[in-house]
Amino acid sequence: MAMQSSARLIRRYYHEMWNRWNFALAHQLLAPRIRFRGSLGVEVRGIEAFKGYMRHVQSAFPDFSNTIEEVVSQRTRIVARLSYRGTHRGELFGIPPTGKRIAYSGAAFFRISRGKIAAGWVLGDTAALIRQLDAPPSSQSRGATESGLRIVAANAGQRDWAASLMASSEPWITLRRDLASCRTACHRPDSLLFVALSGTETCGFIILQRRGVADSPYIKSLAVAEQHRGRGVGSRLIRFAEDFFRLSASHIFICASSFNSRARALYERLGYAHVAELKDFVIPGASEILMRKSLLSTAQVNASAR
Ligand SMILES: CC(C)(COP(=O)(O)OP(=O)(O)OC[C@H]1O[C@@H](n2cnc3c(N)ncnc32)[C@H](O)[C@@H]1OP(=O)(O)O)[C@@H](O)C(=O)NCCC(=O)NCCS
């Protein structure tokens, strides 16, 4: 592919797809099995997961804009220096919306194959971004900074940590999930895995699937390290998942094993209702209880009933 058209592809990617939230263009510009790490540190594979990442950025900064400061291209490799700007309207890194205008920088490395973006790796200055969101704490963001909890996309080491926690915890012990199968679950490219951090300590994780049940978002797994349980971390991770999907879905699903009555009680308290019992689903003698919560506000429900 000519150098000029590779650079043109990258310009279309930023100006026409990202800056206009043109999700449909993803199929024209991206290779179906694209591997991508975004400026916020989220790693995804495939176009649907990529669009999920776009929605994540959109929910945090609905007016997000990318400015290309510089592009260097060499055959199928392109490097771009970017400036990002936006207004913080949705939870990000566990920080509730502050309404602040933010700006941060990034460096993006792309590989082009057959006229499409096959891989992208972007290093964003998230430390500068978090400083702008955190300091000084506004009345809205105080809760997050006081609790000291941040929710971030997991890196490979944190995925391994999540797999070890899963394999050593109920309900997975009873469900006979060994470390190898937990590792597979935590490294699946179509699963979004986020961890809750208290300072530098990892306290819990949540695995999300955009189309896990009935074409709707699904909380696939959730666990909090034993010493951090009962302090609101699990509830916080669930709220994070709900906010993550709120702009793009009207329902979210979760499952609890029939013997995991404390988790079920927690989900009920958070507004999840029983929809189905899947008998003998993972192991004989135990059911998986499928639960669902509406992500629509009362105003939206009333409007759609009219
Ligand atoms: C379920 C779980 C994620 C909740 O996380 P958490 O940070 O303890 O949750 P919160 O602090 O927000 O809420 C606490 C509530 O969680 C529920 N809970 C479920 N299992 C619990 C456990 N093993 N220890 C403490 N609380 C638990 C209780 O209802 C508790 O309320 P209570 O204090 O009135 O008893 C966590 O307990 C856990 O990791 N359990 C083991 C793995 C698991 O069961 N995952 C769910 C798979 S469906």
The ligand as an SDF file (V2000), in Angstrom:
LIG
                    3D

 48 50  0  0  0  0  0  0  0  0999 V2000
  -19.7700  -11.5740   45.8430 C   0  0  0  0  0  0  0  0  0  0  0  0
  -18.6100  -10.6110   46.0270 C   0  0  0  0  0  0  0  0  0  0  0  0
  -18.0250  -10.2770   44.6550 C   0  0  0  0  0  0  0  0  0  0  0  0
  -19.1350   -9.3370   46.6800 C   0  0  0  0  0  0  0  0  0  0  0  0
  -18.0620   -8.4270   46.8050 O   0  0  0  0  0  0  0  0  0  0  0  0
  -17.9420   -7.5010   48.0970 P   0  0  0  0  0  0  0  0  0  0  0  0
  -16.8880   -6.4960   47.8340 O   0  0  0  0  0  0  0  0  0  0  0  0
  -17.8240   -8.3180   49.3010 O   0  0  0  0  0  0  0  0  0  0  0  0
  -19.3820   -6.8390   48.0340 O   0  0  0  0  0  0  0  0  0  0  0  0
  -19.9120   -5.5580   48.8220 P   0  0  0  0  0  0  0  0  0  0  0  0
  -19.0000   -5.1880   49.9140 O   0  0  0  0  0  0  0  0  0  0  0  0
  -20.2520   -4.5320   47.8040 O   0  0  0  0  0  0  0  0  0  0  0  0
  -21.2530   -6.1260   49.4020 O   0  0  0  0  0  0  0  0  0  0  0  0
  -21.1880   -7.0470   50.4700 C   0  0  0  0  0  0  0  0  0  0  0  0
  -22.2870   -8.0370   50.3150 C   0  0  0  0  0  0  0  0  0  0  0  0
  -21.8750   -9.0050   49.3730 O   0  0  0  0  0  0  0  0  0  0  0  0
  -22.4740  -10.2360   49.6950 C   0  0  0  0  0  0  0  0  0  0  0  0
  -21.4590  -11.3000   49.7580 N   0  0  0  0  0  0  0  0  0  0  0  0
  -21.5080  -12.3820   48.9660 C   0  0  0  0  0  0  0  0  0  0  0  0
  -20.5040  -13.2040   49.2310 N   0  0  0  0  0  0  0  0  0  0  0  0
  -19.7720  -12.6450   50.2230 C   0  0  0  0  0  0  0  0  0  0  0  0
  -18.6000  -13.0510   50.9220 C   0  0  0  0  0  0  0  0  0  0  0  0
  -17.9920  -14.2150   50.6330 N   0  0  0  0  0  0  0  0  0  0  0  0
  -18.1000  -12.2090   51.8710 N   0  0  0  0  0  0  0  0  0  0  0  0
  -18.7070  -11.0330   52.1480 C   0  0  0  0  0  0  0  0  0  0  0  0
  -19.8270  -10.6110   51.5140 N   0  0  0  0  0  0  0  0  0  0  0  0
  -20.3630  -11.4070   50.5490 C   0  0  0  0  0  0  0  0  0  0  0  0
  -23.1790  -10.0720   50.9880 C   0  0  0  0  0  0  0  0  0  0  0  0
  -24.5520   -9.9230   50.6600 O   0  0  0  0  0  0  0  0  0  0  0  0
  -22.6320   -8.8110   51.5530 C   0  0  0  0  0  0  0  0  0  0  0  0
  -23.6220   -8.1600   52.2380 O   0  0  0  0  0  0  0  0  0  0  0  0
  -23.6860   -8.2940   53.8320 P   0  0  0  0  0  0  0  0  0  0  0  0
  -22.5070   -7.4890   54.2930 O   0  0  0  0  0  0  0  0  0  0  0  0
  -25.0130   -7.7350   54.1570 O   0  0  0  0  0  0  0  0  0  0  0  0
  -23.5190   -9.7450   54.1470 O   0  0  0  0  0  0  0  0  0  0  0  0
  -17.4730  -11.1880   46.9290 C   0  0  0  0  0  0  0  0  0  0  0  0
  -18.0110  -11.5050   48.1430 O   0  0  0  0  0  0  0  0  0  0  0  0
  -16.7700  -12.3880   46.3460 C   0  0  0  0  0  0  0  0  0  0  0  0
  -15.7730  -12.2460   45.6560 O   0  0  0  0  0  0  0  0  0  0  0  0
  -17.2570  -13.5920   46.6350 N   0  0  0  0  0  0  0  0  0  0  0  0
  -16.6230  -14.8170   46.1020 C   0  0  0  0  0  0  0  0  0  0  0  0
  -16.7760  -14.9090   44.5970 C   0  0  0  0  0  0  0  0  0  0  0  0
  -18.2300  -14.8390   44.1910 C   0  0  0  0  0  0  0  0  0  0  0  0
  -19.1190  -15.3900   44.8320 O   0  0  0  0  0  0  0  0  0  0  0  0
  -18.4750  -14.1540   43.0570 N   0  0  0  0  0  0  0  0  0  0  0  0
  -19.7900  -14.0320   42.4920 C   0  0  0  0  0  0  0  0  0  0  0  0
  -19.9480  -15.0940   41.4670 C   0  0  0  0  0  0  0  0  0  0  0  0
  -21.5940  -15.0600   40.8510 S   0  0  0  0  0  0  0  0  0  0  0  0
  1  2  1  0
  2  3  1  0
  2  4  1  0
  2 36  1  0
  4  5  1  0
  5  6  1  0
  6  7  2  0
  6  8  1  0
  6  9  1  0
  9 10  1  0
 10 11  2  0
 10 12  1  0
 10 13  1  0
 13 14  1  0
 14 15  1  0
 15 16  1  0
 15 30  1  0
 16 17  1  0
 17 18  1  0
 17 28  1  0
 18 19  1  0
 18 27  1  0
 19 20  2  0
 20 21  1  0
 21 22  1  0
 21 27  2  0
 22 23  1  0
 22 24  2  0
 24 25  1  0
 25 26  2  0
 26 27  1  0
 28 29  1  0
 28 30  1  0
 30 31  1  0
 31 32  1  0
 32 33  2  0
 32 34  1  0
 32 35  1  0
 36 37  1  0
 36 38  1  0
 38 39  2  0
 38 40  1  0
 40 41  1  0
 41 42  1  0
 42 43  1  0
 43 44  2  0
 43 45  1  0
 45 46  1  0
 46 47  1  0
 47 48  1  0
M  END
$$$$
